[in-house]
Structure formats: C-alpha cells, structure tokens
C-alpha cells in the first residue's frame, strides 16, 4: 500500500474516519498522560519555568518531518496527493497572534483544552466555551472581513517551495534547529537547577 491511504482508496471513508477517531483518542490520551493538559505546565513556557511543551512539539515536528521525507524518498508516500492547508499570509499571521493571546490567557490550546476537560478541569471547559463563542462571533462578522480573510494567498506554500531549498536540506535544517533548541533549553534548565537560592532577609 502507498500513502495517503484514503487518497489511493486503500481505506474506505468509514475506515478512514474510524482510524482518525482512534488516532485522535490516542493523541488526547497521551497528551493528558504527559501532563500537557495542565494549564500550569503550558503557562510555564511563557514564564521560562517549564519547557515540556516546546520539547514535545519540536519532537513531534521532527519525527513527522523526517518520517514523511523517508516515506517520500522510498516511494511509500506520494506527498503530492496530500492536502495542504491553504496559506494566506497576513490573515494567518493575525490569526496566529490571536491564538497566542488566547493560549497565554487561558493556558490551553484547543487540543489541550479537550484533554483537560476530559480530566475534569473546569477551566478547560471555560476555554472550550470561549473557543465556541469566538467561532460563532467569527461566523457573524465574517462578511465584514471576508476580503481580508482571502487576501495574500500563497497556493501550495511549503518551506522548500518558498525558499527554493531542496526538501532534504530543509529536513536537515529542521533537525539542526531542533537539536540546537534542545541544547539551549538543557543548558538553561541546568543553570536554573545549579543556581543558588537567593538569601532571604530576616
């Protein structure tokens, strides 16, 4: 079989949906078991106290990037058959900023909010209600911002297509950046652990 499985009709629509459900459930389960459904751990990134989230995210990005590259060069995956989320530079830049603000204020992203809610966290429920309210508000105001929403399109934009660099070199750079990030975080955490506690005044 070659991937994507659904694109080549190796899986039916029903089987693909069941597989997606199983993958989504597993993702949420391990997300919560890894402690990433805890808002304190997420906010710890912004406070430079806990770097578990960027470690997990960069690990996932590297594994996915290297995995897709290897599947592609071995002809087990036809990347041209994979659907890419359309790129609209300025709208997505603004959306990313709003997402980041919401992340910082609530301590959750949509995925971790679902994981947190499944563990019974009330603040996660409040976050999900906020996501739903924001989505409804977006639907109401969409006619007013539709022109901006569809502006600055970049069809099929990927790092290699935009930069002109070979796909393999992009993967090498990605791994190097991730490795550098892990080294810097490791030294920062080691410095914090080795730092002497401040003397308290009597």
Residue pairs with C-beta under 8 A, 6 or more apart in sequence:
1 8
1 10
2 8
2 10
2 75
2 76
2 77
2 78
3 71
3 76
3 77
3 78
4 77
4 78
4 81
4 82
5 11
5 16
6 13
6 16
7 78
7 81
7 82
8 78
8 81
11 19
27 111
28 111
28 114
28 115
28 118
31 37
31 111
31 112
31 115
32 115
32 116
32 118
32 119
34 52
34 56
35 41
35 52
36 42
36 52
36 53
36 56
36 112
36 115
37 112
37 115
37 116
37 118
37 119
37 121
37 124
38 116
39 106
39 107
39 108
39 112
39 116
39 121
39 123
39 124
40 50
40 107
41 50
41 52
41 53
42 53
42 103
42 107
42 108
42 109
42 112
43 104
43 107
44 50
44 51
44 52
44 53
45 51
45 53
45 54
46 104
48 188
51 185
51 188
51 189
54 181
54 185
55 182
55 185
58 178
58 181
58 182
59 178
61 174
61 178
62 174
62 175
62 178
65 171
65 174
65 175
66 171
66 175
68 77
68 79
69 167
69 168
69 171
71 77
72 78
72 79
72 167
73 168
84 156
84 157
84 158
86 153
86 155
87 153
87 154
87 155
87 156
87 157
88 149
88 150
88 151
88 152
88 153
88 154
89 152
89 154
90 148
90 151
90 152
91 148
91 149
91 150
91 151
91 152
99 109
102 130
102 131
102 134
103 109
106 113
106 123
106 126
106 127
106 130
107 123
107 127
108 116
108 123
108 124
108 127
110 128
110 131
112 124
113 124
113 127
113 128
113 131
114 124
114 128
115 124
116 123
116 124
116 127
117 124
117 125
117 128
142 149
154 162
159 165
159 170
160 166
160 167
160 169
160 170
163 170
165 173
